[in-house]
Amino acid sequence: YAPDGTVEWASPSLETAFGYRPVDVVGTQLRLVPPGEPDVAEAALLDAVARRRSVARTRSRARCKDGTELWIDTTVRLAWAGDDLMCAVASIRDVSALVADEQARLRSATLASIIDPHVLVEAVRDSTGSIIDFVCRQANPAACSYLESDPDTLVAARMLEAFSGGSVDPAMQWCRTALETGRPLSLDDQVLTSSISGSPRRFDVRIVPIGDAVSATWRDVTDRSSAAAAMQASEAHYRLLADNSIDVVVHTNAGGIIDWVSPSVEEILGWKPAEIAGRRMPE
């Protein structure tokens, strides 16, 4: 590149990598930046010029002549004559495969870090465009463990197969609804038949549409629901005993304010429960 940014020379590999013939770009200000994206390489180059540096390195997306896009690493070496920039030599390397591998490993690490079972399932449509099934594209270790399946078997499995014997109909409908409305679903305490044990279990479910797929996460809350039900039953039993006790039962908070008093207070002391609630014991 000349100091004004025009191309003075380009290697023949430019055509192989990006589809531009060197003869066509000489004398132009070649821009490989996809529409709407910032020119990262240019910004780095201007910063290097302002700081009188000799090298600038960037990684960014690039657009080929045919419209396809690549990830590239760009290294620009600047030649100076005192304070004057003589030229800039840019070497560009296609790193699309490297970036794809890094992104895949990042997605894998992200999935593995999710404690709850998580899957990404893609819609399977018939000739009319109607959704007839979903196929699993990603599954984290927690999902494989919960469904008692290895990753190779679960990934690429159909939902009708993976959840055979379970509550596949509600799950299918939730996924359809999320795709058709384009809105996430947040469902709590849903009763489904486990595809593993065959018994009813309770789940909190989160489903988020992504393109023609949905990201689904679930949490088995059967134990939590059972504990809550047991607590409610215990509280009901306690209230039944207190309401029918001949003794006066008083419950106060940490500040000594009466929260609740049994109905027997009216027969023994003449106060109605509502008249005592909110007062202090000495009163």
Backbone torsions as a table, in degrees:
resi	resn	phi	psi	omega
1	TYR	NA	140.1	171.9
2	ALA	-78.3	165.8	179.5
3	PRO	-55.8	-27.1	-179.9
4	ASP	-85.6	2.9	175.6
5	GLY	93.8	0.6	178.4
6	THR	-84.4	150.6	-178.7
7	VAL	-78.3	125.6	176.0
8	GLU	-96.8	-28.5	-179.2
9	TRP	-159.6	145.6	177.1
10	ALA	-140.7	142.0	-179.4
11	SER	-74.9	157.2	179.5
12	PRO	-59.7	-26.5	-178.6
13	SER	-65.9	-12.3	176.5
14	LEU	-59.7	-39.9	179.7
15	GLU	-69.7	-39.1	179.2
16	THR	-64.4	-41.6	-175.1
17	ALA	-82.2	-40.2	-171.6
18	PHE	-123.6	-5.7	176.9
19	GLY	86.8	0.8	179.9
20	TYR	-96.8	128.9	175.8
21	ARG	-75.5	134.8	-180.0
22	PRO	-53.0	-38.5	-177.4
23	VAL	-64.8	-26.2	-177.8
24	ASP	-83.3	-19.8	-175.8
25	VAL	-102.3	-16.4	178.2
26	VAL	-62.4	130.3	-178.4
27	GLY	89.7	-2.1	178.5
28	THR	-112.6	166.9	173.2
29	GLN	-98.9	84.5	-175.5
30	LEU	-63.0	127.3	178.3
31	ARG	-122.4	122.9	-179.5
32	LEU	-104.7	8.6	-175.0
33	VAL	-77.7	129.8	176.7
34	PRO	-62.6	148.8	-179.8
35	PRO	-56.6	136.0	176.7
36	GLY	85.5	-6.2	179.8
37	GLU	-102.9	146.0	178.9
38	PRO	-68.5	149.3	178.6
39	ASP	-85.4	88.1	-176.7
40	VAL	-62.6	-41.9	-178.0
41	ALA	-64.5	-42.6	-180.0
42	GLU	-64.3	-41.7	179.3
43	ALA	-61.8	-42.2	179.1
44	ALA	-66.1	-37.8	179.6
45	LEU	-65.8	-44.8	179.5
46	LEU	-63.2	-37.3	177.8
47	ASP	-65.9	-40.5	178.8
48	ALA	-64.8	-39.5	178.2
49	VAL	-64.9	-44.3	-178.5
50	ALA	-63.1	-32.3	-178.2
51	ARG	-95.6	2.4	-179.2
52	ARG	58.3	40.8	178.1
53	ARG	-89.8	164.4	-177.3
54	SER	-103.0	-14.6	-177.5
55	VAL	-140.1	141.7	173.4
56	ALA	-135.4	132.4	-178.9
57	ARG	-126.6	138.6	179.7
58	THR	-145.4	161.1	169.8
59	ARG	-127.6	129.8	-176.0
60	SER	-157.6	174.7	175.2
61	ARG	-88.5	147.9	179.7
62	ALA	-133.7	148.0	-178.9
63	ARG	-108.1	126.8	178.1
64	CYS	-81.0	171.1	-178.5
65	LYS	-63.1	-32.7	-178.7
66	ASP	-85.1	3.7	176.7
67	GLY	97.5	-13.5	177.1
68	THR	-70.6	158.7	-176.7
69	GLU	-123.2	147.5	-179.3
70	LEU	-130.5	161.6	166.4
71	TRP	-97.6	133.4	-178.1
72	ILE	-131.7	147.7	166.7
73	ASP	-101.4	127.3	-179.3
74	THR	-117.4	128.5	174.3
75	THR	-117.9	121.0	-179.4
76	VAL	-113.8	124.4	176.7
77	ARG	-108.4	126.2	-176.0
78	LEU	-101.7	134.4	178.5
79	ALA	-104.9	122.9	-176.8
80	TRP	-112.7	146.9	169.7
81	ALA	-122.1	91.0	-171.3
82	GLY	69.3	-122.2	177.5
83	ASP	-94.9	2.1	-177.2
84	ASP	-98.5	131.3	175.7
85	LEU	-80.2	120.9	-179.1
86	MET	-85.7	-47.4	180.0
87	CYS	-167.2	170.7	175.9
88	ALA	-131.8	130.6	179.9
89	VAL	-109.4	117.8	-177.2
90	ALA	-107.3	128.5	172.5
91	SER	-113.4	132.5	-173.5
92	ILE	-121.7	132.2	-178.7
93	ARG	-125.6	131.4	177.4
94	ASP	-74.2	116.8	-179.5
95	VAL	-120.1	26.6	-178.3
96	SER	-58.0	-43.7	-179.8
97	ALA	-65.0	-39.8	179.2
98	LEU	-64.8	-44.4	179.4
99	VAL	-64.3	-42.3	178.8
100	ALA	-60.1	-41.4	178.8
101	ASP	-65.8	-41.7	178.7
102	GLU	-64.1	-42.0	179.5
103	GLN	-66.3	-38.1	178.5
104	ALA	-64.7	-42.3	178.5
105	ARG	-67.5	-34.6	177.5
106	LEU	-67.0	-43.7	177.9
107	ARG	-62.0	-40.9	179.5
108	SER	-63.3	-42.3	179.3
109	ALA	-66.8	-38.5	179.3
110	THR	-64.7	-44.3	178.8
111	LEU	-61.7	-42.2	-178.0
112	ALA	-65.3	-26.8	-178.2
113	SER	-80.0	-12.9	179.1
114	ILE	-78.2	120.8	-175.8
115	ILE	-70.3	-41.5	-178.8
116	ASP	-76.7	154.2	175.1
117	PRO	-59.3	135.6	-177.1
118	HIS	-142.3	134.8	175.9
119	VAL	-136.9	153.2	170.5
120	LEU	-113.8	117.6	-177.4
121	VAL	-119.7	136.4	-177.7
122	GLU	-103.9	141.8	-178.0
123	ALA	-66.4	140.2	172.4
124	VAL	-111.5	121.2	-174.1
125	ARG	-114.9	153.1	175.4
126	ASP	-88.9	-171.2	-175.4
127	SER	-66.1	-19.3	179.3
128	THR	-91.8	-4.7	-178.9
129	GLY	93.2	-0.4	-179.7
130	SER	-77.3	142.7	179.3
131	ILE	-77.4	121.5	-179.9
132	ILE	-111.3	-12.9	-179.7
133	ASP	-171.8	177.1	173.4
134	PHE	-132.4	143.6	178.9
135	VAL	-115.5	136.3	-177.2
136	CYS	-76.5	128.9	178.9
137	ARG	-109.3	-28.8	178.5
138	GLN	-144.7	147.2	177.1
139	ALA	-150.7	131.4	179.4
140	ASN	-84.7	167.6	-178.1
141	PRO	-56.1	-35.5	-179.4
142	ALA	-64.4	-37.2	178.5
143	ALA	-68.0	-43.1	178.5
144	CYS	-61.2	-41.2	-180.0
145	SER	-66.4	-44.7	-177.4
146	TYR	-65.9	-39.6	-178.3
147	LEU	-87.5	3.0	178.9
148	GLU	52.3	50.2	-178.2
149	SER	-138.6	147.6	176.5
150	ASP	-83.6	155.4	-176.3
151	PRO	-55.7	-40.9	-177.6
152	ASP	-63.3	-32.1	180.0
153	THR	-80.6	-42.0	-175.5
154	LEU	-70.7	-46.3	178.4
155	VAL	-68.6	127.9	-176.0
156	ALA	88.2	-2.5	176.5
157	ALA	-79.8	148.4	176.2
158	ARG	-80.2	149.7	179.6
159	MET	-61.7	-38.8	179.8
160	LEU	-63.5	-24.2	177.8
161	GLU	-88.1	-46.8	-176.1
162	ALA	-63.9	-32.5	-178.0
163	PHE	-108.4	24.5	179.9
164	SER	-55.5	127.3	179.6
165	GLY	89.3	-8.7	-180.0
166	GLY	-102.8	-165.9	-179.5
167	SER	-85.2	67.5	-175.7
168	VAL	-73.7	-32.3	-177.3
169	ASP	-61.0	-50.6	177.0
170	PRO	-60.7	-42.2	-178.7
171	ALA	-63.2	-42.8	177.5
172	MET	-61.2	-43.5	-178.0
173	GLN	-66.5	-37.8	177.6
174	TRP	-62.8	-43.2	-179.7
175	CYS	-65.5	-41.3	177.3
176	ARG	-60.8	-46.2	-178.3
177	THR	-60.5	-43.5	-179.9
178	ALA	-61.6	-41.5	179.8
179	LEU	-70.2	-42.4	-176.3
180	GLU	-69.6	-35.3	-179.3
181	THR	-90.9	-21.0	-176.5
182	GLY	71.9	17.6	-177.2
183	ARG	-120.4	144.3	177.2
184	PRO	-66.3	152.7	175.1
185	LEU	-115.0	134.4	176.2
186	SER	-124.3	107.2	-173.6
187	LEU	-119.8	126.5	-178.3
188	ASP	-114.4	144.6	172.5
189	ASP	55.4	45.9	178.7
190	GLN	-87.3	133.6	179.3
191	VAL	-89.5	118.5	178.3
192	LEU	-132.0	152.7	175.6
193	THR	-85.8	121.4	-178.8
194	SER	-62.0	132.6	178.0
195	SER	-74.1	-12.2	-179.7
196	ILE	-95.1	-55.1	-176.7
197	SER	-88.9	-20.9	-177.6
198	GLY	78.3	3.4	-179.0
199	SER	-105.5	156.4	179.2
200	PRO	-65.8	135.0	175.2
201	ARG	-132.7	162.4	179.1
202	ARG	-111.4	138.3	-174.9
203	PHE	-135.6	146.1	162.4
204	ASP	-98.1	129.5	-173.5
205	VAL	-126.2	136.9	174.8
206	ARG	-125.6	126.2	-178.2
207	ILE	-129.8	125.1	-177.5
208	VAL	-124.8	124.1	178.6
209	PRO	-73.4	137.1	176.6
210	ILE	-137.1	100.4	-176.6
211	GLY	63.7	-125.2	177.5
212	ASP	-101.8	27.9	178.8
213	ALA	-134.7	169.6	175.5
214	VAL	-132.5	142.4	173.8
215	SER	-96.1	120.5	-175.3
216	ALA	-121.7	131.8	176.8
217	THR	-130.0	139.2	179.1
218	TRP	-137.4	157.2	178.8
219	ARG	-136.9	126.3	178.1
220	ASP	-76.5	112.6	-176.7
221	VAL	-114.1	23.7	-178.9
222	THR	-57.8	-46.1	-179.6
223	ASP	-63.5	-40.5	179.0
224	ARG	-63.1	-43.9	-180.0
225	SER	-65.5	-39.2	179.4
226	SER	-64.8	-40.7	179.2
227	ALA	-65.4	-40.2	179.0
228	ALA	-65.6	-40.8	178.6
229	ALA	-64.7	-40.6	178.7
230	ALA	-64.5	-37.8	178.7
231	MET	-66.9	-41.7	178.0
232	GLN	-62.6	-40.9	178.4
233	ALA	-64.8	-39.5	178.7
234	SER	-64.8	-43.0	178.8
235	GLU	-64.4	-39.9	178.1
236	ALA	-64.0	-40.6	178.6
237	HIS	-64.0	-42.8	179.0
238	TYR	-62.6	-44.8	-179.1
239	ARG	-65.2	-38.1	178.6
240	LEU	-61.3	-43.7	178.3
241	LEU	-65.5	-43.1	-177.9
242	ALA	-67.2	-40.8	-178.2
243	ASP	-65.4	-26.9	-175.8
244	ASN	-107.7	9.9	179.6
245	SER	-83.0	144.1	176.8
246	ILE	-78.7	-14.8	176.0
247	ASP	-84.1	157.1	174.1
248	VAL	-86.9	120.4	179.4
249	VAL	-107.3	122.7	-177.6
250	VAL	-120.2	136.1	175.3
251	HIS	-118.0	123.6	179.2
252	THR	-117.1	157.3	176.6
253	ASN	-88.6	-175.2	-176.2
254	ALA	-63.8	-23.2	179.9
255	GLY	-89.4	4.9	179.1
256	GLY	83.9	7.9	178.4
257	ILE	-85.1	136.8	-178.7
258	ILE	-74.9	120.1	176.8
259	ASP	-88.0	-38.3	-174.0
260	TRP	-155.4	146.5	176.6
261	VAL	-141.2	144.2	-175.8
262	SER	-71.1	153.0	-178.7
263	PRO	-57.9	-23.6	-178.1
264	SER	-63.8	-12.7	179.6
265	VAL	-63.2	-31.4	-178.4
266	GLU	-69.1	-40.1	-179.5
267	GLU	-70.2	-36.3	-174.3
268	ILE	-87.7	-43.7	-174.6
269	LEU	-111.0	-11.8	178.5
270	GLY	88.5	-6.8	177.4
271	TRP	-86.4	141.3	170.0
272	LYS	-81.7	145.6	-178.6
273	PRO	-52.2	-40.0	-178.2
274	ALA	-65.7	-25.1	180.0
275	GLU	-78.3	-20.2	-177.6
276	ILE	-96.5	-33.3	-179.2
277	ALA	-56.3	130.5	-179.8
278	GLY	95.5	-6.8	178.5
279	ARG	-98.8	168.9	174.5
280	ARG	-93.7	155.5	-177.6
281	MET	-56.4	-44.6	-179.4
282	PRO	-59.0	-32.1	178.7
283	GLU	-67.7	NA	NA
